Amino acid sequence: MPTVPARLRINVLGGLAVVRDGEAVALPPSRKTRALLAFLVLTRRPQRRERLCEMFWELPDDPRGALRWSLSKLRPVVRLDCLVADRERVAFEHNEVVVDLVALRDRFERGEEPWPLDELRAAVAALRQPLLAGLDLPNQNAFQAWLTAEREEAARLHRRLVSRLALAAGLPPDERLPLAREWHGCDRLNPQAAGALAHALAVLGQREEAARVTARFRDEAAEAGLPTAPAAMPPLENGPTPGGAGPSPTGRQLLQRQRIHFCTAPDGVRIAYATVGTGPPMVKAANWLNHLELDWDSPIWAPLFRDLARDHCFIRYDGRGNGLSDWEVAELSFDAFVRDLETVVDATEPGRFPLLGISQGCAVAIEYAVRHPERVSHLILWGGCAAGWRVDGDAELRAEREAHITLVRRGWGRVEPIYRQIFSATFMPGATHEEHDWFNEFQRQTVSAANAARFLEVFADIDVRHRLAQVCAPTLVMHARADRRVPVRIGGTLAAGIKGAEFVALESNNHILLGREPASAEFVEQVRQFLAG
């Protein structure tokens, strides 16, 4: 770990700890108060008081009073100038404060090379500790979802530094082998990790096991539809991550680079859009549901979005009626959804670009691609259908979905997630309890009950079947093999209607891919190969 003189140091790897002038500072006994400090320290941006109250004290009594009380308990713990608050926002100022995880992230993102071997060892050891151990708040869904996402981001940094240490020059072979095992164990479809492990085993004379590692990698990569040859052992170094010119940006760095803007649709509706990343453009059509800020705290699709933003200038937006776009709108219709996409493209001027559609966004993307063939270089569709359930569903499905709309109108906005759980369960049957909790709360914060019902009415009547034969762009259609919301046969029918479309079924039962599941990594790899072909 780098040693940086500082009067105040905050450690979040392991349990939360505050050290001032070399002495540990006693923390408030309230777990929520300690969790609040951790949240402010790690988000590194001002937070609205309203959001903090929702995350920690969504109670019928006085959440703002509880927030003020917690801030009063934290000020003696940290320097007075660190906690900055006004009537609307609260922030933690990092000037001359060292936070262990933040220091590691920043150093990695700056690409400072080389890391001394002992510092690299210390960083890997530190990142093996659980992030904010003992600070889980199971009854605070939004905070717990944020914490899950932060832990996944820390695990991602740990994997990157383990890979670097496993390839570090001067490392004894008996130390290199367990590191290569650790790297391969958490990134099994990475050909460089497999190659490094096979090489480390061979150096120590364990050639039979090295051959088994190679054979197993080939089988697993072939099953996932990925290249099947492990990479040769990369040169040993303390320099950039193997295979590239320095480290690719982490999710935390991408979050800080995200820029949110607004544009105005022809009917005067304000549409929020965001750009993140610096590569060639990729545009994502809006779907159910979006929120440009909350998306990046998501334990569900944030890892997927971050991977796409590492390769592209990733452009996405909140459709009218939800997220940061205008909620009070006269028109919610399929044609209005297409016009919103047209408005965002006109505002960002990406030239020719790949267009990504997810779920209901697939129909919008198809219609846009037909209207503007000169702009869409590639069309990528996930979990989509060409016709809504009122158009193409049987009587049983229509009755079930009509009942869902009635339930949404009556109970969507309640704190209890019973009504929203209907969608969480069918969209993500493979999700954990914490992931369902996050999605339930996300839906409540992202759209009103009235607009949620209006969205469902529009989605039910979508029909772009007559447009499929008019799609000119090269098209990749992907679908979860066990999707319970939109069966895989519907995805196959969609692909069959588009001339030359490639169809790929991924091993998942989730309509919305979870960023942690292998199918999410396979999705990104399929997109990369499709765009490179």
C-alpha positions in Angstrom: 0.0 0.0 0.0 1.4 3.5 -0.8 2.3 5.5 2.3 0.8 9.0 2.1 1.3 11.4 5.1 -2.2 12.5 6.2 -3.8 13.6 9.4 -6.9 11.5 8.6 -7.1 8.0 7.2 -10.2 6.0 6.5 -10.1 2.3 5.9 -13.0 0.6 4.3 -11.4 -2.7 3.4 -12.3 -5.0 6.2 -14.3 -3.1 8.8 -14.7 0.6 8.7 -12.0 2.4 10.6 -10.9 6.0 11.1 -7.3 6.9 12.1 -6.4 10.5 13.0 -2.7 11.4 13.5 -1.9 7.7 13.8 -4.5 7.0 16.5 -7.8 5.0 15.9 -10.9 7.1 16.5 -13.9 5.7 18.2 -16.9 5.4 15.8 -20.5 6.0 16.6 -22.3 2.8 17.8 -25.1 3.4 15.3 -24.6 1.1 12.3 -26.6 3.4 10.1 -24.5 6.3 11.0 -21.3 4.4 10.2 -22.9 3.2 7.0 -23.7 6.8 6.1 -20.1 7.8 6.5 -19.0 5.0 4.3 -21.5 5.9 1.6 -20.4 9.5 1.6 -16.7 8.6 1.5 -17.0 6.1 -1.3 -19.4 7.9 -3.6 -17.2 11.0 -3.8 -19.9 13.3 -4.9 -22.6 15.4 -3.2 -25.7 13.5 -2.3 -29.2 14.9 -2.0 -30.6 14.9 1.5 -33.8 13.4 0.1 -31.9 10.4 -1.3 -29.9 9.9 1.9 -33.2 9.8 3.9 -34.6 7.2 1.5 -31.5 5.1 1.7 -31.2 5.1 5.5 -34.3 6.4 7.2 -37.4 5.8 5.1 -39.7 5.9 8.1 -43.0 7.6 8.9 -41.4 9.8 11.5 -38.6 12.3 10.9 -35.9 10.9 8.5 -34.4 14.4 8.0 -34.0 14.7 11.8 -32.3 11.3 11.9 -29.9 12.5 9.1 -29.0 15.6 11.1 -28.4 13.6 14.2 -26.1 11.2 12.4 -24.1 14.1 10.8 -23.7 15.6 14.2 -22.2 12.3 15.5 -19.8 12.1 12.5 -18.4 15.6 12.7 -16.3 14.8 15.8 -15.0 11.7 14.1 -13.7 13.4 11.0 -12.3 16.9 10.5 -15.0 19.6 10.5 -14.1 20.7 7.0 -14.6 17.1 5.6 -18.4 17.0 6.0 -19.9 19.8 3.9 -23.7 20.2 4.1 -26.3 22.7 3.0 -30.1 22.6 3.0 -30.1 20.3 -0.1 -26.9 18.3 -0.3 -24.3 16.6 1.8 -20.8 15.7 0.7 -17.5 14.4 2.0 -14.5 16.4 0.9 -11.4 14.2 0.4 -8.7 17.0 0.6 -5.8 15.5 2.6 -7.8 12.5 3.5 -6.5 9.0 2.5 -9.1 6.3 2.0 -7.5 2.9 1.4 -9.7 1.7 -1.4 -10.0 5.1 -3.1 -6.2 5.4 -3.0 -5.8 2.0 -4.7 -8.4 2.8 -7.3 -6.9 6.2 -8.1 -3.4 4.8 -8.5 -4.6 2.0 -10.8 -6.6 4.4 -12.9 -3.7 6.8 -13.3 -1.7 4.0 -14.7 1.4 4.7 -12.6 4.1 2.1 -13.5 5.8 0.1 -12.2 4.3 -0.8 -8.8 7.1 -2.0 -6.5 6.5 -5.7 -5.9 5.9 -5.3 -2.1 3.3 -2.6 -2.7 1.5 -4.8 -5.3 1.5 -7.7 -2.8 0.1 -5.4 -0.1 -2.6 -4.1 -2.4 -3.7 -7.6 -3.3 -3.8 -8.7 0.3 -5.8 -5.6 1.3 -8.4 -6.2 -1.4 -8.9 -9.8 -0.2 -10.6 -8.4 2.8 -14.4 -7.9 2.6 -15.5 -4.3 1.8 -17.2 -2.7 4.8 -17.5 -5.9 6.8 -20.3 -5.7 9.3 -22.0 -2.7 7.8 -24.8 -4.6 5.9 -28.3 -3.1 6.4 -30.6 -5.9 5.2 -33.8 -3.8 5.7 -32.5 -0.8 3.7 -32.8 -2.1 0.2 -31.2 0.9 -1.6 -28.1 1.0 0.6 -27.7 -2.8 0.5 -27.9 -2.7 -3.3 -25.3 0.0 -3.5 -23.0 -1.9 -1.1 -23.4 -5.1 -3.3 -22.3 -3.1 -6.3 -19.4 -1.5 -4.5 -18.2 -5.0 -3.4 -18.4 -6.2 -7.0 -16.4 -3.2 -8.1 -13.7 -3.9 -5.5 -13.7 -7.5 -6.5 -13.1 -6.4 -10.1 -10.1 -4.3 -9.0 -8.8 -7.2 -7.0 -8.9 -9.4 -10.1 -7.0 -6.9 -12.1 -4.3 -6.5 -9.5 -4.0 -10.3 -8.9 -3.4 -10.7 -12.7 -0.7 -8.1 -12.5 0.9 -9.7 -9.5 0.7 -13.1 -11.1 2.8 -11.8 -14.0 5.2 -9.7 -12.0 8.9 -10.1 -12.8 11.0 -11.5 -10.0 8.2 -13.5 -8.4 9.3 -16.9 -7.1 7.5 -19.8 -9.0 6.0 -21.2 -5.8 4.4 -17.8 -5.1 3.3 -17.3 -8.7 1.3 -20.5 -8.8 -1.3 -19.7 -6.1 -1.7 -16.3 -7.7 -2.3 -17.8 -11.1 -4.8 -20.2 -9.5 -6.6 -17.2 -7.9 -6.7 -15.2 -11.2 -8.0 -18.2 -13.2 -10.5 -19.1 -10.5 -12.2 -15.7 -10.6 -11.9 -15.3 -14.4 -12.3 -18.7 -15.8 -13.0 -17.7 -19.4 -10.0 -15.4 -19.7 -7.4 -17.1 -22.0 -4.5 -15.2 -20.4 -5.5 -16.4 -17.0 -5.7 -20.0 -18.2 -2.3 -19.6 -20.0 -0.6 -18.2 -17.0 -1.9 -21.0 -14.7 -0.8 -23.7 -17.2 2.6 -22.1 -17.5 3.0 -21.8 -13.7 2.1 -25.5 -13.3 4.5 -26.5 -16.0 7.4 -24.6 -14.5 7.0 -26.5 -11.3 6.9 -29.8 -13.1 3.1 -30.3 -12.8 2.6 -30.9 -16.5 -0.4 -33.3 -16.2 -2.4 -30.7 -14.3 -1.3 -28.1 -16.7 -2.7 -30.2 -19.5 -6.0 -30.6 -17.6 -6.2 -26.8 -17.1 -5.8 -26.3 -20.8 -8.3 -29.0 -21.8 -10.9 -27.7 -19.3 -10.5 -24.2 -20.5 -11.1 -25.3 -24.1 -14.2 -27.1 -23.2 -15.7 -24.2 -21.1 -14.8 -21.7 -23.8 -16.3 -23.8 -26.6 -19.5 -24.2 -24.6 -19.6 -20.4 -24.1 -19.0 -19.8 -27.8 -15.6 -18.1 -27.2 -12.1 -18.7 -28.6 -10.8 -21.9 -27.2 -7.0 -21.5 -27.1 -5.4 -20.4 -23.9 -3.1 -17.4 -24.4 0.7 -18.0 -24.3 2.3 -16.9 -21.1 2.6 -13.1 -21.5 5.9 -11.4 -20.7 6.5 -11.0 -17.0 6.2 -7.4 -16.0 5.1 -4.9 -13.4 3.7 -2.8 -16.1 0.3 -2.5 -17.9 -2.3 -5.3 -17.7 -1.3 -8.0 -20.2 -2.6 -7.5 -23.7 -3.0 -3.7 -23.8 -1.5 -0.3 -23.4 -2.3 0.3 -19.8 -5.3 -0.4 -17.6 -8.8 0.0 -19.0 -11.0 2.3 -17.0 -12.8 0.9 -14.0 -16.5 1.3 -13.3 -15.7 4.0 -10.7 -13.7 6.0 -13.3 -16.5 5.7 -15.8 -19.0 6.9 -13.3 -17.0 10.0 -12.7 -16.8 10.6 -16.5 -20.6 10.2 -17.1 -22.1 13.4 -18.4 -25.9 14.0 -18.1 -27.6 16.4 -20.5 -31.1 17.2 -21.6 -32.7 17.6 -25.0 -36.3 18.4 -26.1 -38.5 16.2 -28.2 -40.8 17.7 -30.9 -43.7 17.8 -28.5 -41.8 19.8 -25.9 -41.0 16.8 -23.5 -37.6 17.1 -21.9 -35.4 13.9 -22.3 -32.4 13.2 -20.1 -29.5 11.5 -21.8 -26.0 10.5 -20.7 -22.7 9.8 -22.4 -19.8 7.9 -20.9 -16.6 6.5 -22.4 -14.4 7.7 -25.1 -14.5 5.0 -27.9 -16.6 4.8 -31.0 -20.3 5.5 -30.3 -22.9 3.0 -29.3 -26.5 4.1 -28.6 -28.9 2.2 -26.4 -32.7 2.6 -26.8 -34.7 3.1 -23.6 -36.6 0.2 -22.1 -38.5 -0.7 -18.9 -37.2 1.1 -16.8 -34.2 3.5 -16.8 -32.7 6.1 -14.5 -29.3 7.6 -15.6 -28.1 8.1 -12.0 -29.4 5.0 -10.3 -28.3 2.7 -13.1 -24.7 3.1 -12.1 -25.5 2.0 -8.5 -27.2 -1.1 -9.9 -26.0 -4.6 -8.9 -27.9 -5.9 -11.9 -26.9 -4.2 -15.1 -24.2 -1.7 -14.1 -21.4 -4.2 -14.8 -22.8 -4.8 -18.3 -23.1 -1.1 -19.0 -19.6 -0.5 -17.7 -18.1 -3.2 -19.9 -19.8 -1.6 -23.0 -18.6 1.9 -21.9 -15.0 0.6 -21.8 -15.2 0.0 -25.6 -17.5 2.8 -26.7 -18.8 6.2 -26.1 -22.0 4.7 -24.6 -25.1 6.8 -25.1 -28.2 6.0 -23.3 -31.3 8.0 -22.1 -34.3 7.9 -19.9 -37.5 7.6 -22.0 -40.3 10.0 -21.4 -42.3 9.4 -18.3 -39.5 7.9 -16.2 -36.1 8.4 -14.7 -34.7 12.0 -15.1 -36.9 12.8 -18.1 -40.2 14.6 -17.8 -42.9 12.5 -16.0 -45.9 14.7 -16.7 -46.4 14.0 -20.5 -49.5 14.0 -22.6 -48.3 11.3 -25.0 -46.9 7.9 -24.1 -46.9 5.9 -27.3 -44.7 3.7 -29.4 -44.2 6.5 -31.9 -43.3 8.9 -29.2 -40.7 6.5 -27.9 -39.1 6.4 -31.4 -39.2 10.2 -31.6 -37.4 10.3 -28.3 -34.6 8.1 -29.7 -34.4 10.3 -32.8 -34.1 13.4 -30.6 -31.2 11.9 -28.6 -29.4 10.9 -31.7 -29.8 14.4 -33.2 -28.5 15.9 -29.9 -25.4 13.7 -29.7 -24.6 13.5 -33.4 -22.8 10.1 -33.2 -22.6 9.6 -37.0 -23.1 5.9 -37.9 -23.4 3.8 -34.8 -24.4 0.4 -33.4 -27.8 0.5 -31.9 -28.7 -1.7 -28.8 -32.2 -2.6 -27.9 -33.1 -4.5 -24.7 -36.6 -6.0 -24.1 -39.2 -3.5 -25.2 -36.4 -1.3 -26.5 -35.9 -3.9 -29.3 -39.0 -2.8 -31.1 -38.0 0.9 -30.8 -34.6 0.0 -32.1 -36.0 -1.9 -35.1 -38.3 0.9 -36.0 -35.5 3.4 -35.8 -33.2 1.2 -37.9 -35.8 1.0 -40.6 -36.5 4.8 -40.6 -32.8 5.7 -40.5 -30.8 3.0 -42.3 -28.0 5.5 -43.1 -27.3 5.9 -39.4 -27.4 2.4 -37.9 -24.2 0.4 -38.7 -25.2 -2.6 -36.6 -28.4 -3.7 -34.7 -28.0 -5.6 -31.4 -31.2 -7.0 -29.8 -31.5 -8.7 -26.4 -34.7 -10.4 -25.0 -37.0 -8.7 -27.6 -40.1 -9.5 -29.5 -41.8 -8.0 -32.6 -45.3 -7.9 -31.2 -46.8 -7.2 -27.7 -48.9 -9.7 -25.8 -52.3 -8.2 -26.8 -51.2 -8.7 -30.5 -49.5 -12.1 -30.3 -50.4 -13.7 -26.9 -52.9 -16.3 -26.1 -56.1 -15.8 -24.0 -54.4 -16.9 -20.8 -51.4 -14.6 -21.2 -53.7 -11.7 -22.1 -55.8 -12.2 -19.0 -52.7 -12.5 -16.7 -51.1 -9.3 -18.1 -54.4 -7.3 -17.9 -54.6 -8.3 -14.2 -51.0 -7.0 -13.8 -51.9 -3.6 -15.1 -54.8 -3.4 -12.6 -52.4 -4.2 -9.8 -49.9 -1.7 -10.9 -52.5 1.1 -10.9 -53.6 0.3 -7.4 -50.3 -0.5 -5.6 -47.2 0.5 -7.5 -46.3 3.5 -5.4 -46.6 1.7 -2.0 -43.4 1.2 0.1 -44.3 -2.5 0.3 -42.8 -4.1 -2.9 -45.6 -6.8 -3.3 -46.9 -5.3 -6.6 -43.5 -4.5 -8.1 -42.2 -8.0 -7.1 -44.4 -9.4 -9.9 -42.1 -7.9 -12.4 -38.9 -8.6 -10.5 -39.7 -12.3 -10.2 -40.4 -12.8 -13.9 -37.7 -10.5 -15.2 -34.9 -12.0 -12.9 -35.9 -15.4 -11.5 -32.2 -16.1 -10.9 -31.6 -12.9 -8.8 -30.7 -13.0 -5.1 -33.0 -11.5 -2.5 -30.8 -8.4 -2.3 -31.0 -8.0 -6.1 -34.8 -8.3 -6.1 -35.0 -5.7 -3.3 -32.8 -3.3 -5.3 -34.9 -3.7 -8.4 -38.2 -3.3 -6.5 -37.0 -0.1 -5.0 -35.5 1.1 -8.3 -38.9 0.6 -10.0 -40.7 2.7 -7.4 -38.2 5.6 -7.6 -38.1 5.5 -11.4 -41.7 5.8 -12.5 -45.1 6.7 -11.0 -48.0 4.2 -10.8 -49.9 6.0 -13.5 -47.0 6.0 -15.9 -46.1 2.4 -15.1 -49.6 1.4 -16.1 -49.5 3.6 -19.3 -46.1 2.0 -20.3 -47.6 -1.5 -19.9 -50.6 -0.5 -22.1 -48.3 0.8 -24.9 -46.0 -2.3 -24.7 -49.0 -4.6 -25.0 -49.9 -3.2 -28.4 -46.5 -2.9 -30.1 -46.3 -4.5 -33.5 -43.3 -4.2 -35.8 -43.6 -7.6 -37.5 -44.1 -5.8 -40.8 -40.8 -3.9 -40.3 -38.5 -6.9 -39.8 -37.9 -7.6 -43.5 -37.0 -3.9 -44.0 -34.1 -4.0 -41.6 -30.9 -3.4 -43.6 -28.3 -3.3 -40.8 -26.3 -6.4 -39.8 -28.2 -7.8 -36.9 -27.4 -9.8 -33.8 -30.3 -11.2 -31.9 -29.6 -12.7 -28.4 -31.9 -14.3 -25.9 -31.8 -16.1 -22.6 -32.5 -19.8 -23.2 -34.8 -20.1 -20.2 -36.3 -16.5 -20.3 -39.7 -16.6 -18.5 -40.9 -13.2 -19.5 -40.3 -13.5 -23.3 -39.7 -17.2 -24.3 -36.7 -17.9 -26.4 -38.8 -19.1 -29.3 -40.1 -15.6 -29.7 -36.5 -14.3 -29.9 -35.9 -17.0 -32.6 -38.9 -15.8 -34.5 -37.7 -12.2 -34.3 -34.3 -13.3 -35.7 -35.9 -15.3 -38.5 -37.8 -12.3 -39.7 -34.7 -10.2 -40.2 -32.6 -11.1 -43.3 -29.2 -12.5 -42.4 -29.7 -12.0 -38.6 -27.5 -14.0 -36.4 -29.2 -15.7 -33.4 -27.4 -16.6 -30.1 -29.1 -18.2 -27.1 -27.2 -17.7 -23.8 -27.5 -19.9 -20.8 -29.6 -17.9 -18.4 -33.2 -17.8 -17.1 -33.2 -14.0 -16.7 -35.0 -11.6 -19.0 -32.7 -8.9 -17.6 -29.1 -10.1 -17.4 -27.4 -9.9 -14.1 -24.0 -8.4 -14.3 -22.5 -11.1 -12.1 -23.7 -14.1 -14.2 -21.5 -15.7 -16.9 -24.1 -14.9 -19.6 -23.4 -11.2 -19.1 -19.7 -11.6 -19.9 -20.7 -13.8 -22.9 -23.1 -11.1 -24.0 -20.3 -8.5 -24.1 -18.0 -10.9 -25.9 -20.6 -11.7 -28.5 -21.1 -8.0 -29.1 -17.4 -7.4 -29.5 -17.0 -10.2 -32.0 -20.1 -9.1 -33.9 -18.9 -5.5 -34.2 -15.4 -6.6 -35.2 -16.6 -9.1 -37.9 
